[in-house]
Every structure is written in structure tokens, then in C-alpha cells.
Amino acid sequence: MPSSTGLLRAGSSAADQLTVRRHNLSVVLSQLRDHGPRSRARLAEETGLNKATVSSLVSDLAERGLVREGGIERATVGRPGQSIQLDGDRVVAVGAEVNVGYVAVLALDLRGRVVVERRIALDTAHLPPARVLGELAGLLGSVVELLAASGVRPVGLTVALPGLVETETGVLRSAPNLRWTDVAVAAHVRALLDDPPYPVLVGNEANLAALAEIDAGGPGRSADLILLTGSVGVGGGIVAGGQLLRGTRGFAGEVGHLRVRGDGPVCGCGRTGCWEAAVGLDALLTAAAPRDDPVHDPSRDVEQRLAEIARRAAAGDARVLAAIDEIDRWLAVGAGILVNVFNPERLVLGGYFAALQPWIAGSLREELQHHVFAGATGSTRIEFSTLGFSGAVRGGAAQALDRIFSDPTLVGHTGEHLPVAQEAMT
């Protein structure tokens, strides 16, 4: 059965031969990603390409380090054939993140497996952008060196950022919690990495985390969801029909600045009553512990601080449990607004919200009933992400990988530099 990706053939009035080959390389590579190892004969049958074309495409992909031969595929009819599989050993994509309290880097291989992951605690909100990006570049450099020592080459980098991001220009327009305005992140990182031979892109951290949730579900998993990131800020990645809602300039999803309570605390954006000021990580920590408590220490990793909050909650600490109850109450208010507007199939809670699952899962579902107009919350399911604070970096790496599956010729043949067009770097 032909792949749903569709085929272009030589002689088509819509494409020249180079476009045809590029497209068909994508068809074969995507088929292997979505359905696993296949023989050349089976690839030909499933894509509708002839066997000679498939053999040529497989050879090309192998020379680019994207596929390799695997075991013998036992056919139900005819002779067994050598299977072809994605080559996860030589090509990776990298995701990086700057967020309040840390910078992080993660590399995924072509099969979607985590090759390396690093995160360091950093008081990013009280450091100038140049210092923070320098720390991120240093972390990236150490990861790239580690990969190079194993013969692995990056094919792309996406930097996740919390705020209004112009993906076309690579500029972070506004990130109140970082206190950054109009920072050309992509250009700075590219310069700090000495102009690497692969594209450096930027994206909103919530959008990228939403893409990571879809990617983690695998082929056939529902792609209709809202992902809520839980950090100092609260972002939303909104996916409908498999398409990420970006908005006119890519600024959609800033749900943390919904005004949910007129008497609420002042938000990092300067306004009063924003949702993230009521349910962000700072709101939890402020209510749960005095300012001199170690859970407020920005030099400690965020997951260590949350583990301590969870330990106290499990031990019955009244102050911590009251803080969690307050977060739960306001979380339901904002979530109810989103469910009423978008009616997603899934509402996925990530970041620190996922760490609170044992204490908020049941009560949030019950509380949400009071805020959603449609009965049974419009059939929206509440889920908790298993990606923790890795969602955005994983989504960034996955986005870089998607470019390769869409156009495998972006990866040069082994020993060549990546033939990345200038427009791909924006």
C-alpha cells in the first residue's frame, strides 16, 4: 500500500528530478521511522516505488549515514530479504534550553533515543543574556565534543526559550521571567559555536514540549492536545489535528498571562492576576516554605528542590499540602478556560505539575468539572507528562530531526560537510 506521504515521479510537471529524488528519499526514510525495519522489497511494495529505485535510494541514505542493513526479514511469501533500518549511531540532533534556574542540552539519535543529556542549575534571571548564552554554549561544546569522540555528528540544533520567540529571525522578543528583551539568541549561539555546519534554530519552550509529547506517543497517537509547562512561568503548546497553533507571528500559547484573579500577585510581566503568578513554581515554593529554605536556592537543581517538596508532602507537612491545594485550585480555573475554548482530546501537564501528580490528579479532575461548560469536561482527558523537565529540549531535538526526515539531502554524504542552505538557518 503506498505511503500516505505521497510520491513524486520523474517527469512530473510539478518537480524536477532533484526534487523528485529528495522527496522519495524522504518517503523511504519516513517509512522506516514510522514502521520499523523493512526489506527493500517490502519498502517498494509499501511506498509504490519500484525495486531498483528503492535500492538506489537506500544506498544514498546509507552513504549519508542515515540507514544501515539489519537482520534478515522473514517474508511470508518469497525469499527472505536483508532488512534496512535507521542508523542511530552516526547522526544526532541537539536540543538546548534556557529557562529560569537552568540551562540544558539533549541529543537524540535518528531513532529518537536519548544519546546524552546535561542540565546545570544557573540563576539565569539574575545574569545578563551574554553570560547565560556563554554558559549554554560551553555546555553545548562539551556535548558536541563528547559526540565527536564517538564518531557522531550533529545535524541541527534548536534552542528552546520561555517567552515570545520569532522563529524566523531567531530573536527572543520578550521573556519577562528571564528579564530578556530583543535578544538575538540564534545569532549569538551560532557565533559562540564558531559558525557550526548545521542550522541553529530557536523555538518557544512550550511549543517544543508539546511536539515532544506527540513524538513520544509514536505513530497513530492522538495529536490533539494542550501541553502545559510548569516552571516559574506557565506556557501552553496547543496542537489541533496534528498542527501546532503558532499564531500570526509565532506568539500563540502564552496562556500563563491569562488574567484569572484580580487580587493576585504581580506577575513577572508587570501585570496583576496572571495565571502563572498564581500557579507557577515560585507561587508553590513561596507558599510552601520560608525564603531562607533550601528549596528556594537557585544553585540547586530544580528536580532536587521538587523532590524535597514531594518528600514533605508525603510526610504530611501541613504547609506544603496547603500550598499544593492552592495551586490545584487555580490550576483548575485556568485549565477550565482552555478546555472551554479548545476542547482538546488531552490536557497534558508537564514540568513541575507532573511532579505533583500524586496530590493533584484526582482533585484537579473533580475541580475541572466546575469550570468546563460541556458535561464530563467535554471528554478531555487529563494526563501527566513523563518527560519531566526534558520536554522542551527533547522537542527541540525532535524538531531538528524532522527537518532531516523531510529532506535527507540536508545531511551530506559521510565525510562531507552538511550542505545547509542559508534559508534553513533562519
C-alpha positions in Angstrom: 0.0 0.0 0.0 1.6 3.3 -1.0 2.8 5.6 1.8 0.5 8.4 2.9 3.4 10.7 2.4 2.8 10.6 -1.4 5.2 10.2 -4.2 6.7 12.4 -6.9 8.0 10.8 -10.1 10.4 11.9 -12.7 8.8 13.8 -15.5 6.2 15.4 -13.2 5.3 18.9 -14.2 5.4 19.9 -10.5 9.0 19.0 -9.8 12.4 18.5 -11.4 14.5 15.4 -11.0 16.3 16.7 -7.9 13.0 17.5 -6.2 11.7 14.1 -7.1 14.7 12.3 -5.6 14.7 14.5 -2.5 11.0 13.7 -1.9 11.4 10.0 -2.5 14.4 9.8 -0.1 12.1 11.4 2.5 9.4 8.8 1.8 11.7 5.9 2.4 13.4 7.4 5.5 10.0 8.3 7.0 8.6 4.8 6.3 11.5 3.3 8.3 10.9 5.7 11.1 7.1 5.2 11.3 7.0 1.4 10.7 10.4 0.0 11.6 13.0 -2.1 9.7 11.9 -3.3 6.3 13.4 -5.2 3.4 14.0 -3.4 0.1 11.2 -5.4 -1.5 8.8 -4.5 1.3 9.7 -0.8 1.1 9.0 -0.9 -2.6 5.6 -2.5 -2.0 4.6 -0.1 0.7 5.8 3.1 -1.0 4.8 2.2 -4.6 8.3 2.8 -5.8 10.0 0.2 -8.0 12.7 -2.0 -6.5 15.5 -0.5 -8.5 14.6 3.0 -7.3 14.3 1.8 -3.7 17.8 0.1 -3.9 19.3 3.4 -5.2 17.6 5.5 -2.5 18.7 3.1 0.3 22.3 3.3 -1.0 22.1 7.1 -1.0 20.7 7.2 2.5 23.4 4.7 3.7 26.1 6.9 2.3 24.7 9.8 4.3 24.8 7.7 7.5 21.0 7.6 7.9 20.3 3.9 7.3 22.1 0.6 7.5 21.4 -3.1 6.9 19.9 -5.0 9.8 18.8 -8.6 10.2 17.1 -10.9 7.8 13.4 -10.2 7.3 11.4 -13.4 7.1 8.8 -13.0 4.4 5.5 -14.9 4.4 5.8 -15.2 0.6 9.0 -15.5 -1.4 12.6 -15.4 -0.2 13.7 -13.7 3.0 15.5 -10.3 2.4 18.0 -8.2 4.3 16.2 -5.6 6.3 17.0 -1.9 6.3 16.8 0.1 9.5 17.6 3.6 10.7 21.2 4.1 11.6 21.2 5.5 15.1 24.9 5.6 15.6 26.3 8.4 13.4 23.8 11.2 13.3 22.1 13.1 16.1 20.1 16.3 16.5 20.5 18.5 19.5 18.0 20.4 21.7 19.0 23.1 24.1 17.1 25.2 26.6 17.4 28.4 28.6 14.9 28.6 31.4 14.6 30.2 34.8 17.0 28.4 37.0 18.9 26.2 34.5 20.3 25.6 31.0 20.1 22.2 29.4 21.2 20.2 26.4 19.9 16.9 25.0 20.9 14.9 21.9 18.6 12.4 20.1 19.7 9.9 17.5 17.8 9.2 14.4 15.7 6.5 16.1 14.6 9.1 18.8 16.8 7.7 21.5 18.5 10.0 24.0 22.2 9.8 23.4 23.3 12.3 26.0 21.6 14.8 28.3 23.1 17.5 30.5 21.5 20.2 32.7 23.1 22.7 35.1 21.5 24.9 37.7 22.0 28.6 36.8 20.4 31.7 38.2 19.5 32.8 34.7 17.1 35.6 35.8 19.9 37.5 37.5 22.6 37.1 34.9 23.0 39.1 31.6 22.0 37.3 28.4 25.6 37.1 27.2 26.7 35.3 30.3 23.8 32.8 30.2 24.3 32.1 26.5 28.0 31.7 27.1 27.3 29.1 29.8 24.9 27.3 27.3 27.5 27.4 24.6 30.0 25.9 26.9 27.6 23.1 27.8 26.8 22.6 24.1 30.5 22.5 23.3 31.2 19.8 25.8 28.3 17.7 24.5 29.4 18.1 20.8 33.0 17.1 21.8 31.7 14.0 23.5 29.7 13.1 20.4 32.6 13.7 18.1 34.8 11.4 20.1 32.3 8.7 19.4 32.2 9.5 15.7 28.7 11.1 15.9 27.9 14.4 14.1 25.0 16.8 14.9 22.7 17.7 12.0 20.8 20.5 13.7 20.3 22.5 16.9 17.1 24.0 18.3 17.2 26.3 21.4 14.0 26.4 23.5 13.2 29.6 25.2 10.4 30.8 27.6 8.7 33.7 26.0 7.8 35.4 22.7 10.1 33.9 20.1 10.3 34.9 16.5 11.4 31.6 14.9 12.1 33.2 11.5 14.6 35.8 12.9 15.9 33.7 15.8 15.1 36.6 18.2 13.6 36.3 21.6 11.3 39.3 21.8 10.2 39.1 25.4 10.8 36.8 28.3 9.7 38.5 31.5 10.8 35.8 33.9 14.3 35.9 32.4 14.1 39.7 32.1 15.3 39.5 28.5 14.0 41.7 25.7 15.0 41.6 22.0 17.9 39.1 22.3 19.2 37.6 19.0 19.7 34.2 20.5 20.2 32.2 17.3 22.9 34.6 16.1 24.7 34.7 19.5 24.7 31.0 19.9 25.9 30.5 16.3 28.8 32.9 16.9 29.7 31.3 20.2 29.8 27.9 18.5 32.1 29.3 15.7 29.5 29.1 13.0 28.8 25.3 13.0 28.0 23.5 9.7 24.4 22.9 10.8 21.4 25.2 11.4 20.8 26.9 14.7 17.1 27.5 15.3 15.0 28.8 18.2 11.5 28.0 19.4 9.1 28.6 22.3 9.7 26.0 25.0 6.0 25.1 25.5 5.5 24.6 21.7 8.6 22.3 21.6 7.5 20.4 24.7 4.1 19.8 23.0 5.8 18.4 19.9 7.8 16.1 22.2 4.6 14.8 23.7 3.3 13.9 20.3 6.7 12.4 19.3 6.8 10.3 22.5 3.4 8.8 21.6 4.6 7.3 18.4 2.7 6.9 15.1 -1.0 6.8 15.5 -1.1 8.5 18.9 -3.7 11.3 19.2 -2.2 14.7 18.1 -4.9 16.9 19.6 -3.7 18.3 22.9 -2.8 21.2 25.1 0.5 20.8 26.9 1.0 23.0 30.0 4.6 23.6 31.1 5.1 24.1 34.8 8.0 26.2 35.7 8.4 29.7 37.1 6.4 30.6 34.0 3.5 28.7 32.6 3.3 28.1 28.8 1.0 26.3 26.6 1.6 24.3 23.5 -1.6 23.9 21.5 -1.9 21.1 18.9 -5.0 20.6 16.9 -5.3 18.0 14.2 -1.6 17.4 14.4 -0.7 21.0 13.7 0.9 23.3 16.2 -1.0 26.6 16.7 1.6 29.2 16.3 -0.3 32.4 15.6 0.5 35.2 13.2 4.0 35.8 14.5 4.5 32.6 16.4 3.4 34.1 19.7 0.4 31.8 20.4 0.3 29.7 23.6 1.2 32.4 26.2 -1.5 31.0 28.4 0.4 32.0 31.6 -0.8 35.5 31.1 -4.4 34.8 31.2 -5.9 37.1 33.9 -7.5 34.7 36.4 -7.6 36.7 39.6 -7.9 40.4 40.1 -6.4 40.3 43.6 -3.5 38.1 42.6 0.2 38.8 42.9 2.2 40.9 40.4 3.5 38.8 37.5 6.9 39.0 36.1 5.4 40.7 33.1 4.3 43.6 35.4 0.6 42.9 35.3 -1.6 41.7 38.2 -3.6 38.5 38.3 -1.8 36.4 35.6 -2.3 32.7 35.8 1.4 31.9 36.1 1.7 34.2 39.1 -0.9 32.0 40.8 0.3 28.6 39.8 4.0 29.0 38.7 6.8 27.3 40.6 7.6 30.5 42.6 4.0 30.6 43.8 4.3 27.0 45.1 7.7 27.5 46.8 6.7 30.8 48.4 3.6 29.3 49.9 5.3 26.0 50.9 8.5 27.3 52.6 10.1 30.4 54.1 12.6 32.4 51.9 15.7 31.0 53.6 14.6 27.4 53.0 16.9 25.4 50.7 14.0 24.8 48.2 14.5 28.4 47.1 18.2 28.0 46.4 18.7 28.6 42.7 22.0 26.8 42.8 20.2 23.6 43.4 18.8 21.6 40.5 15.0 22.2 40.1 14.3 18.5 40.3 16.2 18.2 43.6 14.1 21.0 45.0 10.9 19.4 43.8 11.9 16.1 45.3 12.2 17.8 48.7 8.7 19.3 48.3 7.3 15.9 47.4 9.1 14.3 50.4 7.5 16.8 52.7 4.1 16.4 51.1 4.3 12.6 51.5 5.3 13.1 55.2 2.1 15.2 55.7 3.7 18.6 56.0 0.6 20.9 56.5 2.2 24.0 54.9 3.3 22.1 51.8 -0.1 20.4 51.4 -1.9 23.7 51.8 0.3 25.2 49.1 -0.4 22.3 46.7 -4.1 22.6 47.3 -4.0 26.3 46.4 -2.0 25.6 43.2 -4.6 22.9 42.4 -7.5 25.3 42.8 -6.1 28.0 40.5 -4.7 25.4 38.1 -8.3 24.2 37.5 -9.5 27.8 36.9 -7.1 28.4 34.0 -7.3 24.9 32.6 -11.1 25.2 32.5 -10.8 28.3 30.3 -8.5 26.4 27.9 -10.8 23.4 27.8 -13.8 25.6 27.1 -12.0 27.4 24.2 -10.2 24.4 22.6 -11.9 21.2 23.8 -8.7 19.2 23.4 -8.7 15.4 23.5 -5.9 15.6 26.0 -4.7 18.2 28.6 -1.2 17.2 29.4 0.6 18.7 32.5 4.4 18.8 32.3 7.2 20.4 34.2 6.7 20.7 37.9 3.0 20.0 37.6 3.8 16.4 36.7 5.9 16.1 40.0 2.7 16.9 41.9 0.6 14.2 40.2 0.1 12.1 43.4 -1.5 15.1 45.2 -3.4 16.9 42.4 -4.5 14.3 39.8 -7.8 13.3 41.4 -8.8 16.7 42.8 -7.9 18.5 39.5 -10.2 16.3 37.5 -13.0 16.9 40.1 -12.4 20.6 40.3 -12.3 21.0 36.5 -15.9 19.8 36.3 -16.9 23.2 37.9 -15.2 25.2 35.3 -16.0 23.4 32.0 -19.3 24.1 30.4 -19.6 20.8 28.5 -20.6 17.8 30.5 -17.8 15.4 31.6 -15.3 18.2 30.8 -16.0 17.8 27.1 -14.4 14.3 27.2 -11.0 16.0 27.6 -8.6 13.6 29.4 -6.1 14.9 31.9 -2.6 13.3 31.6 0.7 14.0 33.2 3.9 14.1 31.1 6.6 11.5 31.8 9.3 13.7 30.2 9.8 15.9 33.3 11.9 19.0 32.6 13.3 17.4 29.4 10.2 18.1 27.3 11.4 21.3 25.6 15.0 20.1 24.9 13.6 16.8 23.6 11.1 18.7 21.4 13.9 20.9 20.1 16.0 17.9 19.1 12.9 16.2 17.5 12.2 19.4 15.5 15.8 19.3 14.1 15.3 15.6 13.3 12.1 16.3 11.5 13.9 18.5 9.0 16.1 15.6 8.1 13.2 13.3 7.6 11.6 15.9 5.4 14.8 16.4 3.4 17.5 13.8 3.9 19.8 15.7 1.5 20.4 18.2 4.3 22.9 15.6 5.6 26.0 15.3 3.4 27.5 12.0 2.5 29.9 10.6 5.0 33.0 12.8 5.2 31.3 15.8 3.7 30.0 19.0 5.5 26.3 19.4 5.7 25.0 21.2 2.6 22.7 23.5 4.6 21.1 26.3 2.7 21.1 29.8 4.2 17.4 29.9 4.4 17.4 26.8 6.5 19.3 28.7 9.2 16.7 31.3 10.0 
